[in-house]
Amino acid sequence: MLRYRVLRLLSWLALRVPGGVMYGGGRFVASLAYRFNARGRRVAASNVRHILGARADRRTVEAAVRGCFRATAYYYVDLCRTPLMNPRRFFRRNLRVHGIEHMQEAMAAGKGLIFATIHYGNPEYAAQCMTALGWSFFALTEPLEPPPMDDLVHRLRASQGHRFMPVSTSGIKAAIRHLRAGGIVCIVFERDIQHAGVAVPFFGATARIPSGAVDLARHTGAALIATVAHRRGNDRFDLYVEPPLTLVRTGRAEEDRRANVARLIGQFEKYLRADPSQWFVLEEAIWDDRRKPGRVAGASPRHPRALSIGHYPTDRHLPPDRPLGRSSLR
């Protein structure tokens, strides 16, 4: 309940305290969290070292890890300030979009659009202003405990009119329907929480990456576009939109899935390498540094085909509705 009470206090303060003060408080909280959250430091350091390489000096890694904690704190400040957003003003003053033509062309095609992104900067907050373009999006989210926490986070996220549903069979079906109607689905996809991802190379090492975005695109024909929201100061972002990914289709389903996931996650390497300090993954390392040579990172024999958005994208494969546990969107 402590996290719920803290978030409730932050959401109350966000309506009454200037944004600059809120982000300043976020920096202070991040410094405390960095000092006392040893596990988070280890996870972030593992991820950063894979990006920067073994030759990166300790100070460089430490500075990036501190940035990861700051990015996490800023995420919660953004979340609490979401109800205050004026989408048109935010889009005009706070967001610079690079590659907006890729979004517009995909929407004009009418087959739906999948934005695939990672926990970097804050893609969720940047996407909230899509209503300025006349668009709304659908996203699958992680069920949170306790239930009051889940309700509060949902109210904050949905305050700009976008649709969020917990990851479940019905949630996946709703995502498919939304795409088939020409809508937008946002997926934050790099964390293999359900241990059901595919093994692909990522920064020269093997990582397990969920394939849900690729599978949805293959099944629905929707455009699959990698996006990155790079924070350039408090609530200001550069949104980078890559060209649509052309899927490999050889007829060999598993090989195609692995190739497409590798190509998709590979599009994020240049952004992570340029600034790893904005990658707020503190709960679970992307690479399993303890694995033996030849072992797949993150493999779990207990969940060979765990139900997830990555493995059951079609209606005929979906079992009766049930919660799927954590999703990739925190």
C-alpha positions in Angstrom: 0.0 0.0 0.0 3.0 2.3 0.5 3.5 2.7 -3.3 -0.2 3.5 -3.7 -0.2 6.1 -1.0 3.0 7.8 -2.4 1.5 7.8 -5.9 -1.8 9.2 -4.6 0.1 12.0 -2.8 2.1 12.7 -6.0 -1.1 12.9 -8.1 -2.6 15.3 -5.6 0.6 17.5 -5.6 0.7 17.4 -9.4 -2.5 19.4 -9.6 -1.2 22.0 -7.2 2.6 22.3 -7.6 4.4 23.8 -10.7 5.9 21.2 -13.0 9.5 22.4 -12.4 9.1 21.7 -8.7 7.7 18.2 -9.4 10.6 17.3 -11.6 13.0 18.7 -9.1 11.5 16.5 -6.5 11.8 13.6 -8.9 15.5 14.2 -9.2 15.8 14.2 -5.4 13.8 11.0 -5.0 15.9 9.4 -7.8 19.1 10.1 -5.9 17.7 8.5 -2.8 16.5 5.5 -4.7 19.9 5.1 -6.3 21.6 5.0 -2.9 19.2 2.5 -1.3 18.1 0.3 -4.2 21.0 -2.0 -4.6 19.2 -4.5 -6.8 18.0 -1.7 -9.1 21.6 -0.5 -9.4 22.9 -4.0 -10.3 20.2 -4.4 -13.0 20.7 -1.0 -14.5 24.5 -1.5 -14.4 24.2 -4.9 -16.2 22.1 -3.3 -18.9 24.3 -0.3 -19.3 27.5 -2.4 -19.5 26.1 -4.4 -22.4 25.4 -1.2 -24.2 28.6 0.6 -23.5 30.9 -2.4 -23.7 33.3 -4.0 -21.3 35.8 -1.2 -21.7 33.5 1.5 -20.3 35.0 3.0 -17.2 33.3 2.9 -13.8 32.4 6.6 -13.7 30.7 6.5 -17.1 28.6 3.5 -16.1 27.7 5.0 -12.8 26.6 8.2 -14.4 24.4 6.3 -16.8 22.9 4.2 -14.0 22.0 7.3 -12.0 20.3 8.6 -15.1 18.2 5.4 -15.3 16.9 6.1 -11.8 16.2 9.7 -12.7 14.3 8.5 -15.8 12.2 6.2 -13.6 11.3 9.0 -11.3 10.4 11.3 -14.1 8.1 8.6 -15.5 6.0 8.8 -12.3 6.0 12.6 -12.4 4.8 12.4 -16.0 2.1 9.9 -15.1 0.7 12.2 -12.3 0.8 15.2 -14.6 -1.0 13.4 -17.5 -4.5 14.8 -16.6 -3.0 18.4 -16.9 -1.8 17.9 -20.4 -3.2 20.1 -23.2 -2.5 17.8 -26.1 -2.4 20.6 -28.8 -0.1 22.8 -26.7 2.1 19.9 -25.8 2.4 18.7 -29.4 3.3 22.3 -30.5 5.6 23.3 -27.7 7.0 20.2 -26.0 7.3 17.6 -28.7 9.5 17.5 -31.8 8.6 14.6 -34.1 11.2 13.3 -36.5 9.7 11.1 -39.2 6.1 12.1 -38.8 5.5 11.2 -42.4 5.9 7.5 -41.6 3.0 7.8 -39.1 0.8 9.7 -41.5 1.4 7.3 -44.4 0.7 4.3 -42.2 -2.6 5.7 -41.0 -3.6 6.7 -44.5 -3.2 3.1 -45.6 -6.0 2.2 -43.2 -4.6 -1.2 -42.1 -3.7 -0.1 -38.6 -0.5 1.0 -37.0 1.6 -0.7 -34.3 4.0 1.6 -32.4 6.7 -0.6 -30.9 8.9 1.1 -28.3 11.0 0.5 -25.2 11.2 1.9 -21.7 13.2 4.8 -22.8 12.5 8.5 -22.1 8.8 8.1 -21.7 6.9 6.9 -24.8 3.6 6.6 -22.9 3.6 10.3 -21.9 4.7 11.5 -25.3 2.0 9.5 -27.0 -0.7 11.1 -24.9 -0.8 14.1 -27.2 -1.8 12.0 -30.2 -5.3 13.5 -29.9 -3.8 16.7 -31.3 -3.5 14.8 -34.6 -7.0 13.4 -34.3 -5.7 9.9 -33.3 -6.2 7.8 -30.2 -4.3 4.7 -29.2 -4.9 1.4 -27.5 -2.4 -0.2 -25.1 -2.2 -3.3 -23.0 -1.0 -2.7 -19.4 0.3 -4.6 -16.4 -2.3 -5.4 -13.7 -1.0 -3.8 -10.5 -1.4 -4.6 -6.9 -3.1 -3.6 -4.7 -6.3 -3.0 -6.8 -6.6 0.7 -5.7 -3.1 1.2 -7.2 -4.2 -0.3 -10.4 -7.4 1.9 -10.5 -5.4 5.1 -9.8 -2.8 4.4 -12.5 -5.5 3.5 -15.0 -7.4 6.8 -14.3 -4.2 8.8 -14.8 -3.3 7.0 -18.0 -6.7 7.2 -19.5 -7.3 10.8 -18.6 -6.6 12.0 -22.2 -9.1 9.7 -23.7 -6.9 6.8 -24.8 -7.8 3.2 -24.1 -5.9 1.0 -21.8 -6.7 -2.6 -20.9 -4.9 -5.2 -18.7 -3.1 -7.9 -20.6 -5.5 -10.8 -20.9 -7.1 -12.8 -23.7 -9.8 -10.3 -24.1 -7.3 -7.5 -24.1 -5.4 -9.1 -27.0 -8.6 -9.7 -28.9 -9.5 -6.0 -28.4 -6.0 -5.0 -29.7 -6.6 -7.1 -32.8 -10.0 -5.6 -33.4 -8.6 -2.1 -32.9 -5.9 -2.7 -35.6 -8.4 -4.2 -38.0 -10.4 -1.0 -37.7 -7.4 1.0 -38.7 -6.4 2.1 -35.2 -3.1 2.5 -33.3 -1.8 0.0 -30.8 1.2 0.9 -28.6 3.5 -1.9 -27.3 6.5 -1.5 -25.0 8.1 -4.7 -25.7 11.7 -5.3 -24.6 11.1 -6.8 -21.2 10.6 -10.6 -21.3 8.6 -10.7 -18.1 6.6 -13.8 -19.0 9.7 -15.7 -20.1 8.1 -16.4 -23.5 10.3 -14.3 -25.8 12.6 -15.4 -28.6 16.4 -15.5 -28.4 17.9 -12.8 -30.6 21.2 -10.9 -30.8 21.1 -7.6 -29.0 24.3 -5.5 -28.6 26.3 -8.6 -29.6 24.8 -10.9 -26.9 21.8 -13.1 -26.8 18.7 -11.7 -25.1 15.1 -13.0 -25.0 12.8 -10.4 -26.5 9.0 -10.7 -26.7 7.6 -11.1 -30.2 4.1 -9.7 -29.6 4.5 -6.6 -31.8 5.9 -8.7 -34.7 3.1 -11.3 -34.4 0.4 -8.8 -34.3 1.8 -7.1 -37.4 2.1 -10.4 -39.2 -1.4 -11.5 -38.3 -3.3 -8.2 -39.0 -1.2 -6.6 -41.7 -0.8 -3.4 -39.7 2.3 -1.3 -40.2 5.0 -1.9 -37.6 7.0 1.1 -36.6 9.7 1.5 -34.0 9.5 4.8 -32.1 11.7 6.3 -29.4 10.8 9.3 -27.1 14.0 10.9 -26.0 13.6 13.3 -23.1 15.4 16.6 -23.6 14.5 18.3 -20.4 11.6 17.8 -17.8 8.5 17.3 -20.0 10.1 18.0 -23.4 10.8 15.2 -25.9 12.2 14.3 -29.3 10.0 11.6 -30.8 12.0 9.5 -33.4 9.8 7.5 -35.8 11.5 4.9 -37.9 10.2 3.8 -41.3 7.8 0.8 -41.2 9.5 -2.5 -40.8 9.1 -4.8 -43.8 8.5 -8.3 -42.3 10.5 -11.3 -43.4 8.0 -13.9 -44.7 9.6 -17.1 -45.9 6.9 -19.4 -44.6 9.1 -20.8 -41.8 7.2 -19.3 -38.9 9.7 -19.6 -36.1 12.6 -18.5 -38.2 10.7 -15.6 -39.5 9.6 -14.6 -36.0 13.2 -14.6 -34.8 14.5 -12.7 -37.8 11.8 -10.0 -37.5 12.2 -9.6 -33.7 16.0 -9.2 -34.2 15.5 -6.6 -36.8 13.0 -4.7 -34.7 15.0 -4.6 -31.5 18.1 -3.8 -33.5 16.5 -0.5 -34.5 16.8 0.7 -30.9 20.5 0.1 -30.5 21.6 3.4 -32.0 19.4 5.3 -29.5 20.5 3.3 -26.5 24.1 3.6 -27.4 23.8 7.4 -27.8 22.2 7.8 -24.4 21.7 4.7 -22.1 20.8 6.9 -19.2 17.2 7.2 -20.3 16.5 3.4 -20.3 14.5 2.9 -17.2 14.6 -0.9 -16.7 15.5 -1.5 -13.0 13.5 -4.6 -12.2 15.0 -7.3 -14.4 18.2 -7.4 -16.5 17.6 -7.7 -20.2 20.5 -10.1 -20.5 21.1 -13.0 -18.1 24.8 -12.6 -17.3 24.7 -15.8 -15.2 23.8 -18.0 -18.1 26.2 -20.7 -19.3 27.5 -20.5 -22.9 24.9 -21.7 -25.3 22.0 -21.2 -22.9 19.3 -18.8 -24.0 19.1 -15.7 -21.9 16.0 -15.7 -19.8 15.0 -19.2 -20.8 12.5 -20.9 -18.4 11.7 -24.6 -18.9 8.6 -24.1 -16.7 7.0 -21.8 -19.3 7.9 -23.2 -22.8 4.8 -21.5 -24.3 3.5 -19.2 -21.6 0.4 -17.4 -22.8 1.4 -13.9 -23.9 0.9 -11.4 -26.6 4.0 -12.8 -28.1 2.8 -16.3 -28.8 -1.0 -16.3 -29.3 -1.9 -13.4 -31.5 -4.8 -14.9 -33.4 -8.4 -15.5 -32.2 -8.3 -19.2 -33.0 -5.3 -19.7 -30.8 -6.8 -17.9 -27.8 -7.9 -20.0 -24.8 -10.8 -18.8 -22.5 -10.2 -15.4 -21.0 -7.8 -15.2 -18.1 -5.3 -12.7 -16.8 -1.8 -12.9 -18.3 0.2 -11.5 -15.4 2.6 -8.7 -16.2 2.7 -7.0 -19.5 5.5 -5.0 -21.1 4.0 -1.6 -20.3 4.6 -0.7 -16.7 
